Amino acid sequence: MLQRFLPLLAMTFFICLFIVLMQFLWKSIDDLVGKGLSVGIIAELFFYAALSMVPTALPLAVLLASLMVFGNLGEKFELTAMKASGISLFRIMRPLMIFMAFLAAGAFFFQNNVLPIAKTKMWTLMFSVRQKSPEVEIPVRSFYDQIPNLNLYTESKNPETGMLYGMIMYDLSRGYDNTRVILADSGRFNFTEDKTTLFLHLYSGEMFENMRDNSMGASSSRYLPFRREHFTDKQIYFPFDANFNRLDEGGMRSQYIGQNASELMHSIDSIGHEVDSVGAIYAHDIRTQPYFGIAARTEEAPDGSIRNTVPRTVQMSTPLDIDSIYQSRGPGMVKSYINQALAKAKRQKQEYLYRSLTIEEQAKLMRRHDIELQRKFTLSFACIIFFFIGAPLGAIIKKGGLGTPLVISVLLFIVYFLIDNIGYKMARDGKVDVWEGIWLSSLALLPLGIFFTYKAVGDSAVFNVDAYKNFFRQIAGRTIPRDLTLKEVRMVDVEKDRAIEQLLGFLDVTDAEINRLGHTGKIKKLFAPGLPVDMRLQLNQLVDYLSNSTDIYTINLLNQYPFKPTVRNLTSIRATTLSLLDRMGYKQQETSNETQESSES
């Protein structure tokens, strides 16, 4: 089993890793194109990105590999032969189960020790790439603004020599009001040797420059002096760092993405203690802050905390009498007092809002640390769950190759990915506890793994389409129809009297069952099981006997009996039985008896 599983796991893992790596490339293409990065820098970035994508690719690879292995065994009847020889499914899966235990342990080690380093290096390198200035690649007949404080338009250029023709430049280095406009017939860009300065050599042109000084007021703007310069050869320098400067990893290493489990737990405790301390200080300030010269009297509780008692005045002997103040002042002073009170209330509201936002940011940071801590364990658990989904499911569907297992794996992984993203966002925003959001996807797929394992051990047909059709037919009140035809060869001839006797007996049983169910609620009837065993046996005997009839109409009436009757079909069963009695001529006989009884009376 290991010889079959390990090569497939390696193949599917690298395929899945390549797919998620292409997704990373697609998302980051704007940050990489046009930067003039060396092959070594790009290879290093992709290496660390590949390591960071392992938690996404590994569960999908386990699911796909287990589906393919057990699907191939089922398709070639090797699984059936092993079960026939007395080997249970769990015994077949035992080597892979032991391997999955080691793989889960290795996944935790990778999440805890390797992934923080890989993420730190990847994001440090990514931020370094984003801060690198783009390569100077001047387009033709459009403005180019990738050079800081310079907008450049060129009419044409020579790709071999790099010479630009018909140049228009707007130099914004000294502010928008002091923009320099430079026109040149031709020019060429070069870098200094240290690649920190852009050197522009211009030929045959003009330069227009405002001479506004900061000391000049707005009153002198009508008489703004300017300078016009003609040149045949001019050199201009612009600060432009074209080197790749790698940022320090220390800042990223101290973040939650660069910490292992023990460091994350220590950070969570520190942030939690800080949030509790700041919250206690804010609460104490709210309780003790005086309003209108009135403050709460405080005393120390037995546990050492401060509690509020009755209000007391600050620097006053009696509380303020607001009504007397209003009555003793004029309308103008009263309005002033109200405006002052409203302004103070708004200031206090903004202050408390700022304090709450500060605490919320700290609480959000603590949740991000807790999310990273929980994810140290979810990868191992997800690998085990996907194995117990893929292996039994492959044994059930019995389809090998890459087609059907790939489709099923992608569908299951999409469901897992969506649930995982929903849980992550809910945990990040504080709508649910962190462990509930992060473990939501694993707990959602756990019942599916248990169900498939149970069905595979019992050799149950999970994907039997007819069984599902019958179930929904039963819910909708429809049953499987019969398909009887006239027999060319009959072993027994149908006797009319015997047929009527069996039909009357079955009609009495049907009426008794209808009367018995007359007192049953509609809900119980909807979910009630099939008819009693004796009644179904009697119906089958009746159908078997009457199916030897030579009357096509009788055969069509027999086809109206449901193949699997339920209590919801009793009315139609009774109507079909009466129609068969009428076909046998029993109704005319019953009518003659009623006529004779009426004449005698």
ABEGO torsion letter per residue (X at the ends): XAAAAAAAAAAAAAAAAAAAAAAAAAAAAAAABGAGBBAAAAAAAAAAAAAAAAAAAAAAAAAAAAAAAAAAAAAAGAAAAAAAAGBBAAAAAAAAAAAAAAAAAAAAAAAAAAAAAAAAAAAAAAAAAAABBBBBBBBBGBBBAABBGBBBBBABBBAAAGBBBGBBBBBAAAEAAABBBBBBABBBBBBBAAGABBBBBBBGBBBBBBABBAABBAAAAABBBBBBBBBABBBBBBBBBABBBBBBAAAAAABAAABBAAAAAAAAAAAAAAAAAAAAAAAAAAAABBBGGBBBBBBBBAAGBBBBBBBBBBGBABBBBAAAAAAABBAAAAAAAAAAAAAAAAAAAAAAAAAAAAAAAAAAAAAAAAAAAAAAAAAAAAAAAAAAAAAAAAAAAGBBEAAAAAAAAAAAAAAAAAAAAAAAAAAAAGABBAAAAAAAAAAAAAAAAAAAAAAAAAGBBAABAAAAAAAAAAAAGBBBBBBBBBBABBABBBBAAAAAAAAAAAAAAAAAAAAAAAABBAAAAAABBBBBAAAAAAAAAAAAAAAABABAAAAAAAAABBABBBAAAAAAAAAAAAAAAAAAGAAAAAAAAAAAAAAAX
